Amino acid sequence: MSDEVMSPPQARSAEKPLVPGVTRLGPTIVLNGDIEAHEDILIEGRLHGKITVPSGTLTIAKGAAVEADVRVRAIVLHGEFKGTVRAAEKTVIAETAEMTGDVITPKITIANGARFVGAIRMKE
């Protein structure tokens, strides 16, 4: 064995600042709790709680199951959702989505084939 000490990983260059990306909660994730973020979130697993993403888009993938109170800039739903959505800009419910709950949003799209049970309140 060498006595050489390993140096720490190189720090990011100041020329390449960190920019918000997409946080992915994969298909094996099961989360009971609250999420607050300022970047886009993709949920592929299961979540029960509260989601707050005032400046980002929440995407719930096909096969995902979310039960939550959601406050976001925008939401795109492909999977299963139960709860209340408050989206400041828009809500998109895709053909594979199953939603039970209420939506408060200025713009909404519900695709043919989507299942929706609840109320819609559109606000400016």
Sequence and secondary structure as in RCSB ss.txt:
>XXXX:A:sequence
MSDEVMSPPQARSAEKPLVPGVTRLGPTIVLNGDIEAHEDILIEGRLHGKITVPSGTLTIAKGAAVEADVRVRAI
VLHGEFKGTVRAAEKTVIAETAEMTGDVITPKITIANGARFVGAIRMKE
>XXXX:A:secstr
             TTS     EEEE TT EEEEEEE SSEEEE SEEEEEEEEEEEEEEE TT EEEEEEEEEEE
EE SEEEEEEEEEEEEEE TT EEEEEEEES EEE TT EEES EEE  
